[in-house]
Amino acid sequence: MRGSRNSYELYYWPQIQGRGEFVRLALEDAGAAYRDVAREPGGMRALERVLQAQADASALPFAPPVLRSGKLLIAQTALILHYLGPRLGLAPATDAGRLAVLQHQLTLADLAVEAHDTHHPIGVQLYYEDQKPESRRRAEGFLAQRMPKFLGYFERVLKAQRSGHYLLGRSCTYADLSLFQCVEGLRYAFPNGLKQAQRKLPRVMDLAARVAERPRLAAYLQSPRRIAFNQHGLFRRYPELDAAPAKKR
Amino acid sequence: MRGSRNSYELYYWPQIQGRGEFVRLALEDAGAAYRDVAREPGGMRALERVLQAQADASALPFAPPVLRSGKLLIAQTALILHYLGPRLGLAPATDAGRLAVLQHQLTLADLAVEAHDTHHPIGVQLYYEDQKPESRRRAEGFLAQRMPKFLGYFERVLKAQRSGHYLLGRSCTYADLSLFQCVEGLRYAFPNGLKQAQRKLPRVMDLAARVAERPRLAAYLQSPRRIAFNQHGLFRRYPELDAAPAKKR
């Protein structure tokens, strides 16, 4: 299907996972036909054109990722997934279910912002090197309080879920893929911090492991299409921001 | 209609505008019947119960605001507005329009987070007094770069909008009310900073002024139901974080 005329077009920075990865995971898990436009030759110019699009003012994007689907241009990661979810078989069938899955996605987006801000507490317009002491303070509070609060919340959601193994029951949704991505990102950024937190998060860790084994997703994760985590994305590894390795405790 | 059996129930902190205010504005502008539950006698206990709700795991809220509508429990401000919009006559009729209005709301939510983080760059679990130097640095970048970027984006959206005076054309949507609220909040928090930025934002400032004059909204803003801005909400006034008063320049 790849490259068919009816494929989705994703516009996102070509060298990072970043927010675009939440969209890539959904498209890949569903085996959808899509173009990752900015990664094609000349793609960065196409991305710039989309960001400056004036044709349809209502859909003018503020920032990537942007999805083009036919004539529609959609920005904001959670909104793109809200649009794609039912089309990719990654959202519940009911209206209430579609609200619930988007609610989870928005909470995961909040977590992603806070994870990002551990290395940019003073401003995205500055380098990490210009805000290192502040980053250390913010990361400390993130690991001690915020990360456990967010992941503990999803642990409670999974615990209360009696009808299946996923956040919303028997079927995997885009929010499950996004929770996997957050866990992977946190494992990359804070290997010690996550290791210490995960003892209280058996269901979250199990969900992340099961998502990684979904056949199309497992193939994607092994492919060159999966950009490696690096020091330019949402989740970055600065050892000085991580917790100390666990002792006996 | 107030207090009718079919009214919406809003659960939010009773002493601040905060994120709940975006929901209050939509309900008030539409003249909808609703209860602001936590502001009623014993309401804080009702809010706590909702936050601990286990009955419907899929809708377990992470944080206020939470809206109850019949059997539905919905968290996340933007999602509550996505749900209410069509029901209150504050969203476009088309699917594409509903995506566009939610996209704008999500971008405004991003702005609100960054405005909040000017006084809490290191962590929400700490007092402002424990992060004052860091707040000063973050606020400086916010006023110099981030606020103009966000508001300039909405200026461009309004400029490209030929068919009417609102973000999405002739009809007022919940995103217009939210843009008004952001402008008011920024005016409260950064009176000098906004005054200097607004010269390049004629359409945004005009929109905010027109929203404030909508009859039901104007009545609400004058009523005791409108909580005053204060030092506990999203937008806080710390003069040391604001820009210096404008000189000739």
Chai-1 contact restraints between the chains, C-beta under 6 A:
chainA,res_idxA,chainB,res_idxB,connection_type,confidence,min_distance_angstrom,max_distance_angstrom,comment,restraint_id
A,Q54,B,A160,contact,1.0,0.0,6.0,A-B,restraint_1
A,A57,B,V157,contact,1.0,0.0,6.0,A-B,restraint_2
A,A57,B,A160,contact,1.0,0.0,6.0,A-B,restraint_3
A,A57,B,Q161,contact,1.0,0.0,6.0,A-B,restraint_4
A,S58,B,A100,contact,1.0,0.0,6.0,A-B,restraint_5
A,S58,B,L168,contact,1.0,0.0,6.0,A-B,restraint_6
A,A59,B,A100,contact,1.0,0.0,6.0,A-B,restraint_7
A,L60,B,V157,contact,1.0,0.0,6.0,A-B,restraint_8
A,F62,B,T107,contact,1.0,0.0,6.0,A-B,restraint_9
A,F62,B,Y153,contact,1.0,0.0,6.0,A-B,restraint_10
A,I74,B,L99,contact,1.0,0.0,6.0,A-B,restraint_11
A,A75,B,Q103,contact,1.0,0.0,6.0,A-B,restraint_12
A,Q76,B,Q103,contact,1.0,0.0,6.0,A-B,restraint_13
A,Q76,B,L106,contact,1.0,0.0,6.0,A-B,restraint_14
A,L79,B,L102,contact,1.0,0.0,6.0,A-B,restraint_15
A,L79,B,Q103,contact,1.0,0.0,6.0,A-B,restraint_16
A,L99,B,I74,contact,1.0,0.0,6.0,A-B,restraint_17
A,A100,B,S58,contact,1.0,0.0,6.0,A-B,restraint_18
A,A100,B,A59,contact,1.0,0.0,6.0,A-B,restraint_19
A,L102,B,L79,contact,1.0,0.0,6.0,A-B,restraint_20
A,Q103,B,A75,contact,1.0,0.0,6.0,A-B,restraint_21
A,Q103,B,Q76,contact,1.0,0.0,6.0,A-B,restraint_22
A,Q103,B,L79,contact,1.0,0.0,6.0,A-B,restraint_23
A,L106,B,Q76,contact,1.0,0.0,6.0,A-B,restraint_24
A,T107,B,F62,contact,1.0,0.0,6.0,A-B,restraint_25
A,P121,B,P121,contact,1.0,0.0,6.0,A-B,restraint_26
A,I122,B,R137,contact,1.0,0.0,6.0,A-B,restraint_27
A,I122,B,R138,contact,1.0,0.0,6.0,A-B,restraint_28
A,G123,B,G141,contact,1.0,0.0,6.0,A-B,restraint_29
A,Q125,B,G141,contact,1.0,0.0,6.0,A-B,restraint_30
A,Q125,B,Q145,contact,1.0,0.0,6.0,A-B,restraint_31
A,E134,B,E134,contact,1.0,0.0,6.0,A-B,restraint_32
A,R137,B,I122,contact,1.0,0.0,6.0,A-B,restraint_33
A,R138,B,I122,contact,1.0,0.0,6.0,A-B,restraint_34
A,G141,B,G123,contact,1.0,0.0,6.0,A-B,restraint_35
A,G141,B,Q125,contact,1.0,0.0,6.0,A-B,restraint_36
A,Q145,B,Q125,contact,1.0,0.0,6.0,A-B,restraint_37
A,Y153,B,F62,contact,1.0,0.0,6.0,A-B,restraint_38
A,V157,B,A57,contact,1.0,0.0,6.0,A-B,restraint_39
A,V157,B,L60,contact,1.0,0.0,6.0,A-B,restraint_40
A,A160,B,Q54,contact,1.0,0.0,6.0,A-B,restraint_41
A,A160,B,A57,contact,1.0,0.0,6.0,A-B,restraint_42
A,Q161,B,A57,contact,1.0,0.0,6.0,A-B,restraint_43
A,L168,B,S58,contact,1.0,0.0,6.0,A-B,restraint_44
